[in-house]
Amino acid sequence: MTMTVREIDPYNRREFREFLNLPNRIYDRDSLYVAPLVREVRRKLNPSENSFYQYGRTHLFVAYDNSGLPCGRIAAIINPEHEKIHGENRGFFGMFECVDDGAVARELFEAAYQTLRAAGAESIFGPVNLSTNDESGFLLEGFDQRPTFMCNYCPSYYHRLLKECGF
């Protein structure tokens, strides 16, 4: 698939809406998926409404296919408090959503890696949706069961995509 990945401006309504609504495309045929409240996700990513942004920052990326439709997203998360507390210069990724295409996943992770490296991170950890006080991890089994509150839900192919990307 031909695609491009670009950092979006969260203050650009169209770009931010594409970031927020991408899961609808990924899970459109998944009867077990329970969409988060868009208002809550918007609030989580709003620096004036989330105390995480008093010390941390995010860079949001969207992958677009050759027809211009969003086909993946990722947040690169910089959390200086983690470094202070744990003594490790680690960057985080979160809010990962992607069609079943390894090339799209690799490009999204490369965008996150480059951003985190530029911020001084020596390693990357995730998914964490923005800090470890929020949803963390991927589902590895139980894809036939209803999702659990405050736990990430994802398609079964995410495990393969992450392994292909070196995780």
Secondary structure as GFF3:
##gff-version 3
##sequence-region A 1 167
A	DSSP	beta_strand	3	7	.	.	.	ID=ss1
A	DSSP	alpha_helix	13	26	.	.	.	ID=ss2
A	DSSP	alpha_helix	38	44	.	.	.	ID=ss3
A	DSSP	three_ten_helix	51	54	.	.	.	ID=ss4
A	DSSP	beta_strand	57	65	.	.	.	ID=ss5
A	DSSP	beta_strand	70	78	.	.	.	ID=ss6
A	DSSP	alpha_helix	80	86	.	.	.	ID=ss7
A	DSSP	beta_strand	90	98	.	.	.	ID=ss8
A	DSSP	alpha_helix	102	118	.	.	.	ID=ss9
A	DSSP	beta_strand	123	125	.	.	.	ID=ss10
A	DSSP	alpha_helix	158	164	.	.	.	ID=ss11
###
